[in-house]
């Protein structure tokens, strides 16, 4: 790492120096004999170029010396972080790479020194033989241009390398600082945990001692109770033995009694067999009586289930029942001809079903042709069937209808007139066809 830093600083020094890019005299075309501007100007240019190169070389040597001092400090710093082996692996690889680059830079610098020495020798040769040679220095100028271009390229490369090295060095320092802080935090945490663990161990040890002492005390008390219970168990065992002997005696007595009772039971069984025979005949007679009772009950129910009625409206001369209004008008058949079961009410004109079953209803109306006649049979206020007769040329009209309805207990059936209708007489009849369960 130190070598890499030194190398970058050296490159920075080379890059910061400014080389001249123009000669004192402009280049002249090739001639048979050199002119004063071409020869003398080239010599001055070479001398000035040589002075600049020597100055840069001196500055590089000074910076290298300063960087070597810094490299020693960095080496001491590296010894402080040897414990962080996992993190310093990358740093060691970077150091190796940087030292390799530094060696390469030294090699290149040495080569540059050799090139400068060669240029010095060439300049001396040029000065000594400028009169003999008498030619232009175009080839030397080309070499100098090439050398200048190489120096610029190397300067740019050194600047880039210096920037990368400075960034890597800063990252390494930040990483090292983070590792140090983390190590410090870990040390502090470990110390706190050690204190807490020791305190918890002391507390646990105290609690364990107290509980152990309590268990020992309870164990002693339990041993005392166990001894007392053992004595009680022995007493209970002796008493149980006495009771068992007494029970054995009683069982023997009871066995004798049981044997006697068995003999009595055998005699009773013989007597019971005869009784069962007589009971069998009695049960047969009782079953016949039950069958007769059920038949009687069915007959009684059928007699009670008979429902039938028939009623008419009492005729009155020139008196009509009607007309019907917007409200329903129930026809009251006040002359009852038949009312078995008492299910029809002659005062309200309503039949109320006394039991659940299937019923047959029929009705007939008689009226004069001057009025609309007919009627409607309703169940619980809902239309079921009806008759209708318009006004006509005949003197009178008769209508009739019939229906079979399934009713429940309490359902009501009645006859009402149409709105505006009139009847002179009418008949309303019904009966239970059969009951339903």
BELWOWO-V25330 format. One record per residue. N is the residue number from 1. RES is the residue in one small letter. SS is DSSP state (H for helix, E for strand, L for the rest). PHI is phi in whole degrees, 0 to 359 (* if undefined). BURIAL is b if it has 9 or more other ideal C-beta (glycine too) atoms within 8 Angstrom, else e. Layout:
# BELWOWO-V25330
{{N,RES,SS,PHI,BURIAL} {N,RES,SS,PHI,BURIAL}}
This chain:
# BELWOWO-V25330
{{1,x,L,*,b} {2,x,H,296,b} {3,x,H,297,b} {4,x,H,297,b} {5,x,H,297,b} {6,x,H,299,b} {7,x,H,298,b} {8,x,H,295,b} {9,x,H,296,b} {10,x,H,295,b} {11,x,H,297,b} {12,x,H,298,b} {13,x,H,294,b} {14,x,H,295,b} {15,x,H,292,b} {16,x,H,286,e} {17,x,L,284,b} {18,x,L,252,e} {19,x,L,267,b} {20,x,L,290,e} {21,x,L,246,e} {22,x,L,229,e} {23,x,L,269,e} {24,x,L,293,e} {25,x,L,252,b} {26,x,L,286,e} {27,x,L,300,e} {28,x,L,248,b} {29,x,L,295,e} {30,x,L,296,e} {31,x,L,232,b} {32,x,L,293,e} {33,x,L,238,e} {34,x,L,291,e} {35,x,L,265,e} {36,x,H,296,e} {37,x,H,293,e} {38,x,H,290,b} {39,x,H,283,b} {40,x,H,294,e} {41,x,H,297,b} {42,x,H,294,b} {43,x,H,294,b} {44,x,H,298,b} {45,x,H,298,b} {46,x,H,294,b} {47,x,H,295,b} {48,x,H,295,b} {49,x,H,296,b} {50,x,H,294,b} {51,x,H,296,e} {52,x,H,296,b} {53,x,H,295,b} {54,x,H,295,b} {55,x,H,295,b} {56,x,H,296,b} {57,x,H,296,b} {58,x,H,295,e} {59,x,H,296,b} {60,x,H,296,b} {61,x,H,295,e} {62,x,H,295,e} {63,x,H,294,b} {64,x,H,296,b} {65,x,H,296,e} {66,x,H,295,b} {67,x,H,292,b} {68,x,H,294,b} {69,x,H,295,e} {70,x,H,295,b} {71,x,H,296,b} {72,x,H,295,b} {73,x,H,296,e} {74,x,H,295,b} {75,x,H,296,b} {76,x,H,295,e} {77,x,H,293,e} {78,x,H,294,b} {79,x,H,290,e} {80,x,H,281,e} {81,x,L,248,b} {82,x,L,292,e} {83,x,L,291,e} {84,x,L,268,b} {85,x,H,295,e} {86,x,H,295,e} {87,x,H,279,b} {88,x,H,276,b} {89,x,H,299,e} {90,x,H,296,e} {91,x,H,295,b} {92,x,H,294,e} {93,x,H,296,e} {94,x,H,295,b} {95,x,H,296,b} {96,x,H,299,e} {97,x,H,296,b} {98,x,H,293,b} {99,x,H,297,b} {100,x,H,297,e} {101,x,H,296,b} {102,x,H,295,b} {103,x,H,297,b} {104,x,H,298,e} {105,x,H,294,b} {106,x,H,298,e} {107,x,H,298,e} {108,x,H,295,b} {109,x,H,295,b} {110,x,H,296,e} {111,x,H,296,e} {112,x,H,297,e} {113,x,H,299,b} {114,x,H,295,e} {115,x,H,297,b} {116,x,H,295,b} {117,x,H,298,e} {118,x,H,296,e} {119,x,H,297,b} {120,x,H,300,b} {121,x,H,296,e} {122,x,H,296,b} {123,x,H,297,b} {124,x,H,297,e} {125,x,H,296,e} {126,x,H,294,b} {127,x,H,295,e} {128,x,H,292,e} {129,x,L,247,e} {130,x,H,294,b} {131,x,H,284,e} {132,x,H,287,e} {133,x,H,293,e} {134,x,L,65,e} {135,x,L,258,e} {136,x,L,277,e} {137,x,L,248,b} {138,x,H,295,e} {139,x,H,295,e} {140,x,H,294,b} {141,x,H,298,b} {142,x,H,299,e} {143,x,H,297,e} {144,x,H,295,b} {145,x,H,298,e} {146,x,H,297,e} {147,x,H,296,b} {148,x,H,296,b} {149,x,H,295,e} {150,x,H,298,e} {151,x,H,297,b} {152,x,H,295,b} {153,x,H,300,e} {154,x,H,294,b} {155,x,H,297,b} {156,x,H,296,b} {157,x,H,296,b} {158,x,H,295,b} {159,x,H,296,b} {160,x,H,298,e} {161,x,H,295,b} {162,x,H,294,b} {163,x,H,298,e} {164,x,H,297,e} {165,x,H,292,b} {166,x,H,296,b} {167,x,H,298,e} {168,x,H,296,b} {169,x,H,295,b} {170,x,H,294,e} {171,x,H,299,e} {172,x,H,295,b} {173,x,H,295,e} {174,x,H,295,e} {175,x,H,298,b} {176,x,H,296,b} {177,x,H,294,e} {178,x,H,297,e} {179,x,H,298,b} {180,x,H,296,b} {181,x,H,297,e} {182,x,H,296,e} {183,x,H,296,b} {184,x,H,294,e} {185,x,H,296,e} {186,x,H,296,e} {187,x,H,296,e} {188,x,H,297,e} {189,x,H,298,e} {190,x,H,297,e} {191,x,H,296,e} {192,x,H,297,e} {193,x,H,297,e} {194,x,H,297,e} {195,x,H,296,e} {196,x,H,296,e} {197,x,H,296,e} {198,x,H,297,e} {199,x,H,296,e} {200,x,H,293,e} {201,x,H,296,e} {202,x,H,297,e} {203,x,H,297,e} {204,x,H,297,e} {205,x,H,298,e} {206,x,H,295,e} {207,x,H,298,e} {208,x,H,295,e} {209,x,H,298,e} {210,x,H,296,e} {211,x,H,293,e} {212,x,H,296,e} {213,x,H,296,e} {214,x,H,296,e} {215,x,H,297,e} {216,x,H,297,e} {217,x,H,297,e} {218,x,H,296,e} {219,x,H,296,e} {220,x,H,296,e} {221,x,H,296,e} {222,x,H,296,e} {223,x,H,298,e} {224,x,H,298,e} {225,x,H,297,e} {226,x,H,296,e} {227,x,H,296,e} {228,x,H,297,e} {229,x,H,293,e} {230,x,H,298,e} {231,x,H,296,e} {232,x,H,295,e} {233,x,H,297,e} {234,x,H,298,e} {235,x,H,297,e} {236,x,H,296,e} {237,x,H,295,e} {238,x,H,297,e} {239,x,H,295,e} {240,x,H,296,e} {241,x,H,297,e} {242,x,H,296,e} {243,x,H,295,e} {244,x,H,295,e} {245,x,H,297,e} {246,x,H,295,e} {247,x,H,294,e} {248,x,H,301,e} {249,x,H,297,e} {250,x,H,295,e} {251,x,H,296,e} {252,x,H,297,e} {253,x,H,296,e} {254,x,H,295,e} {255,x,H,298,e} {256,x,H,299,e} {257,x,H,297,e} {258,x,H,296,e} {259,x,H,301,e} {260,x,H,296,e} {261,x,H,294,e} {262,x,H,299,e} {263,x,H,298,e} {264,x,H,298,e} {265,x,H,295,e} {266,x,H,300,e} {267,x,H,294,e} {268,x,H,295,e} {269,x,H,298,e} {270,x,H,298,e} {271,x,H,292,e} {272,x,H,292,e} {273,x,H,299,e} {274,x,H,295,e} {275,x,H,297,e} {276,x,H,298,e} {277,x,H,299,e} {278,x,H,294,e} {279,x,H,294,e} {280,x,H,300,e} {281,x,H,295,e} {282,x,H,293,e} {283,x,H,295,e} {284,x,H,298,e} {285,x,H,296,e} {286,x,H,295,e} {287,x,H,297,e} {288,x,H,297,e} {289,x,H,296,e} {290,x,H,296,e} {291,x,H,298,e} {292,x,H,296,e} {293,x,H,297,e} {294,x,H,299,e} {295,x,H,298,e} {296,x,H,296,e} {297,x,H,296,e} {298,x,H,296,e} {299,x,H,297,e} {300,x,H,298,e} {301,x,H,295,e} {302,x,H,294,e} {303,x,H,295,e} {304,x,H,290,e} {305,x,L,279,b} {306,x,L,286,b} {307,x,L,227,b} {308,x,E,200,b} {309,x,E,207,b} {310,x,E,201,b} {311,x,E,212,b} {312,x,E,231,b} {313,x,L,267,b} {314,x,L,295,e} {315,x,L,284,e} {316,x,L,222,e} {317,x,L,296,e} {318,x,L,58,e} {319,x,L,242,e} {320,x,L,249,b} {321,x,E,270,b} {322,x,E,134,b} {323,x,L,286,b} {324,x,E,287,b} {325,x,L,260,e} {326,x,L,294,e} {327,x,L,271,e} {328,x,L,293,e} {329,x,L,242,b} {330,x,E,283,b} {331,x,L,285,b} {332,x,L,258,b} {333,x,L,274,b} {334,x,L,273,b} {335,x,E,256,b} {336,x,E,271,b} {337,x,E,268,e} {338,x,E,218,e} {339,x,E,208,b} {340,x,E,283,b} {341,x,L,93,b} {342,x,L,55,e} {343,x,L,269,b} {344,x,E,262,b} {345,x,E,255,e} {346,x,L,286,b} {347,x,L,271,e} {348,x,L,255,e} {349,x,L,77,b} {350,x,E,246,b} {351,x,E,262,b} {352,x,E,244,b} {353,x,L,293,b} {354,x,L,278,e} {355,x,L,208,b} {356,x,L,284,b} {357,x,E,174,b} {358,x,E,256,b} {359,x,E,239,b} {360,x,E,246,b} {361,x,E,233,b} {362,x,E,214,b} {363,x,E,210,b} {364,x,E,220,b} {365,x,E,235,b} {366,x,E,231,b} {367,x,E,209,b} {368,x,E,267,b} {369,x,L,288,b} {370,x,L,284,e} {371,x,L,228,b} {372,x,L,290,b} {373,x,E,235,b} {374,x,L,121,b} {375,x,E,207,b} {376,x,E,231,b} {377,x,E,266,b} {378,x,E,240,b} {379,x,E,239,b} {380,x,L,53,e} {381,x,L,86,e} {382,x,E,250,e} {383,x,E,301,e} {384,x,E,241,b} {385,x,E,220,e} {386,x,E,206,b} {387,x,L,230,b} {388,x,L,206,e} {389,x,E,220,b} {390,x,L,278,e} {391,x,L,295,e} {392,x,L,204,e} {393,x,L,284,e} {394,x,L,287,e} {395,x,L,283,e} {396,x,E,217,b} {397,x,E,225,b} {398,x,E,234,e} {399,x,E,232,b} {400,x,E,204,b} {401,x,E,198,b} {402,x,E,214,b} {403,x,E,204,b} {404,x,E,246,b} {405,x,E,236,b} {406,x,E,262,e} {407,x,E,245,b} {408,x,L,257,e} {409,x,L,300,e} {410,x,L,96,e} {411,x,L,292,b} {412,x,E,244,b} {413,x,E,229,b} {414,x,E,208,b} {415,x,E,242,b} {416,x,E,233,b} {417,x,E,271,b} {418,x,L,287,b} {419,x,E,295,e} {420,x,L,84,e} {421,x,L,272,b} {422,x,E,222,b} {423,x,E,229,b} {424,x,L,263,b} {425,x,E,209,b} {426,x,E,197,b} {427,x,E,231,b} {428,x,E,229,b} {429,x,E,225,b} {430,x,E,190,b} {431,x,E,202,b} {432,x,E,281,b} {433,x,E,285,e} {434,x,E,196,e} {435,x,E,281,e} {436,x,L,235,e} {437,x,L,277,e}}
